[in-house]
Every structure is written in C-alpha cells, then in structure tokens.
Amino acid sequence: MDTTAKLWSVQNGEEVRTLRGHSGEVISLSFNTSGDRIITGSFDHTVAVWDADTGRKVHILIGHCAEISSALFNWDCSLILTGSMDKTCMLWDATNGKCVATLTGHDDEILDSCFDYTGKLIATASADGTARIFSAATRKCIAKLEGHEGEISKISFNPQGNRLLTGSSDKTARIWDAQTGQCLQVLEGHTDEIFSCTFNYKGNIVITGSKDNTCRIWR
C-alpha cells in the first residue's frame, strides 16, 4: 500500500531492491516464466513492466480507466493480460508495451483473469457473477460461465487447460468445462466467501481459501 514493490533473496531473506514509480498502491505482481521481467498493477490505473535484474522500468501500460485487478504474462512471455475495475481486460505486446486488444462483455468490475498453460485461452472473472472464456488468437468470447449467485473473485485453469475453477462470494467454488462453459461440479462447505482457489500441478486436487478462516482441499 506504500506504492512500491520489493524483491527479496530467497536464500537469505534480504531485500534486493525496491521498485518505485506507481502513484497508487500496488495490488498485483508477477514474474514472467523466464524470471527476467516483473509486472505490477496499481490503483493508479497503470501497469508497469520491470527488469528483474536492475529494477529498471521497461514499459508503462496506460489504457485502463480504473484500478488494475490482475496483471500477468502468458507462457512464452509474448503477451501481457491485464484486468481492471473498468470492466475490461486488455492484451498488450510484451516487447513494446502496445495494446493489441481490449476484451469486453462484463457488466461489472473484472476481479481476476488468467491464461491457460498454452496461452491459447483467456479466462475472466467478474463482480457481475459470471466468468468468460476468450480465444487469445481471435479475442472473441467463446463461452460464458453462469451459475454463481455472487461475484467471482478468483479464476484459474487446471494444468491440462480443459477445466476452469472459480471461487465466489456465494461461498462456493465451481469446476467448469473450459471448452463448453458447462458447470461440472459445485464445491460446497465454506460458510463465507471464497477469495482464493487453485488446482495442484497434477490437476487432481483443488484448494480453496475463504473468509471463514479455513482452507479446504478437494479431490
């Protein structure tokens, strides 16, 4: 919330450098797969791309008109996906920082977004209670996921890319077919909203975190 991000050594826990430049709190941060770039999203409506070795700012991505809720690279580091409270996601060319597409359709804030493992599919989760799947190539919506009774705060693909997992304020998580958008399973048991959920690396176990102060593991 002090508008900075920090890099730390995993060997000794010491601070390596501080990334400064945002004028609002930093709410999203991730590395690319090669570990040489870092991306940060901020309440100041901007996204910054940093050189991990020097801490130098490489690009500033300007285009959203509200806070950034998610920012990440695809697997081959060629594209950047950003989600925003302005109800849109944007795709950016990671080499030059230019916007190449804007994904629209949601009626409320986008709270999370992600690529599948191959980078061919994009998923978005919204406060409108729906999730959407887009083709990264055509930038068209190919499926709309409906069924939650509250906002969806988290979405993720399984490693195989054929399933999606969503967590919602309706206290449930759902597993979906990533091609058809059909709901395959509803995970019930939490007594408060789910704010975090993910598959394990094999895709056969799900973990969910809730404001009821518990995590649950599901097979």
Secondary structure, 3 states (H helix, E strand, C coil): CCCCEEEECCCCCCEEEEECCCCCCEEEEEECCCCCEEEEEECCCCEEEEECCCCCEEEEECCCCCCEEEEEECCCCCEEEEEECCCCEEEEECCCCCEEEEECCCCCCEEEEEECCCCCEEEEEECCCCEEEEECCCCCEEEEECCCCCCEEEEEECCCCCEEEEEECCCCEEEEECCCCCEEEEECCCCCCEEEEEECCCCCCEEEEECCCCEEEEC
